[in-house]
Amino acid sequence: MSRKRESGCEYRKRAKERSEKNEELVKKIPKIDTFLQKGDKKQKVDSTELSEIQQEFDQPSTSGNNTSNKAESIMEIPEQVESCENPKKAFPEISGSSDNFSYDPALWDEITEELRQNFINRGIKQNIDLLDFEASRRNYNDRVRYCSKGLFKTRLKNAETHTRDFLIYSASTGRLYFLPCRLFNGKGPFASTGFNDWKNPITIEQHENSQNHKNCVLILLQKLEKAAGQVDALHVKEYKREVQYWREVLKRVVAAIKALASRGLSFRGSTEVFGSLHNGNYMMLLEFLAEFDPFLADHIEKHGNQGRGNVSYLSSSICEEIIQIMATEVLKSIDQEVTEAKYYSISVDSTPDITHTDQLAFITRYNKEE
């Protein structure tokens, strides 16, 4: 059964109706300021009841009378909380902190070692439990979008769901920051101005996969490992194990490429499939090594024929990249030896290849002093 696709006009019309309906619903919800009354006596606020009321305001509903009755039963809130002229005073600070340390990353004027140590000693607060996302409102052509709690979770390729523990929401600006990048001079909006492009959440995953982000996370984990020495040490250990795994894979790949290049043999065949008789000398040599190397055999079995787009370090593109790196290093070595040699000569010649294109060759002869 085929699904009828809406026209652009119908889609915009429905989007406009939804937007108008949401705006009318928001207007009907009373503001929390209307339930706060000033008095002479300042009594302690019941934080549990206040958080319940805040959650009811975050979820649009028509039960305004019930909310007002609950709010009237709460005692008055101190003046420093009511006044929001200074955003640094409006948001929570760590109790007992002598430097007025704030959990809001947008309010950090300067990243100091003392600020980093505060997070290492006191933990990470993502600011998503007691605060709504109204500050993150952003108008697009088709609709109004907000930050959501779903952005604080990620789904891995093996279908497991993990929490983004280092992602922090700024209540003052409505933007997202990555704590390691913010603390340790990372790159991109997650480390400086904050991220609020809710139409392109894929940017968060792309930043997580960047090398700069991984380096910042590693620095933070190492510092946490020294401070705690328990759970954080396991994170660093797992990261180092993964790095060592891929290094072992590269050692075997580089050894195979060096063996073929030193003999001037061809690399690629007509196919790039392990187990095929026509996959060329490069894959043939890796298959030969796998017969005596359980590590390489297991790696080829898991990653060998997954196709492009999957990390394996066994593809022809990686092979050509390593060959290019090796060629660059060989040229640097030759250049250095020629520079240090006392006598040398250069011969230039060209010869056409099978496509009748001249291939120019430089031949250098020199005496290398032992």
Phi, psi and omega in degrees: 000122183276145180261130182285129181272133180287149175284165180298323180295315180295321180296315179294324180295315179294322179296321179294320179296318178297318180297316179296321180294319179294320179296320178296321180293322179294322180295329181286339182281124180289146177283151183292336180297333183290342182260000182260126181240136178277143178217179180280327183262128178262112180249164185289138181275138173280102186294330181293313179293322180296320179293325178294321178293318180299321179293324178293324177291327180294330180259114182301130177206170182257002182274062182288329182293319180297321180294319182292324179296321179291323181292324182292337180280354181268141179286171187292145179272140179304154185295326183293338176276326181292324183277120183244026179293322177257111184298333180291337179267345185277341185247155190295146175241164180286129180293138179082007180273131182276346184250018179051049183288130181251147178276354181276114185293338180286345184263008179273106180291325183215134178273108181247168178293329177294322177296316178299319182293329177300315179292322180295322183276327189251353176095179185251135176239120186275351175064040180238001185270313186254003184242145174272180183249029182296326180293343181271005182303133179216130183269125173248174182295325185265332185193174175262132183238151179229164169290148181228159180291342178295336179289345181272008175231151179227148180252120182280170181294336178271017175075006176279145179253125180239151178271136175279088187293336185263002179273128185236138178262134177263114181288337182280329182245347182071031182238165181253144178226150169263120185304312181300319181291325179291324185276331189239041170057049176285181181245155177095174183295333180293345180252345186237280187271343182096157183250132177213026177271081186289348178280342182231068180292346178299339179299328179296315179295321179297320178293322179299327182274357181285151182292325180297318178296318181296323178295318180294320178296319180297320178298315180295317180296322178295320178292321177293325179297319179292325182282320184254309179076019182236262184295320182295328178297328179292323178298312180296320180297319179294320178297315180294326179295320179293319178299316180295326179299311183288333175293320178295323177296315181295325178302317182288321179295315180296320179298320179294319181293319179298320181295316181289319182292325181292337178260358180067032182268157178287157184256304192265150175250201181278344178228164176235054182234127177290134182102348179276150178279355185238029183268004174089172184291327183297307180290327178298318181292322177295321177296322178296315179296326182294336178295335181244002182233100181301325180298311180292323178297318179293322180293317179295323180294323182278321190240000190297311187241038180278347179090177182290151182096352178245136183286124177216337184062023180243356186281169180292329180294318177293321179300314180294325179294318180293322177299318180295320178295317178297317180298320178297318179293323178295317179297320178298319180294317178296316180300320180292319180293321178295321179296322181279341182289149181279320180233139176202161178221156181233131175240136181240131180210159178221154178212142181284145176268194185294338179266011180063032175253128181293132176250114184275135181234137174253125179246121182246129175243135180203160178262120181264122181280130181269000000 
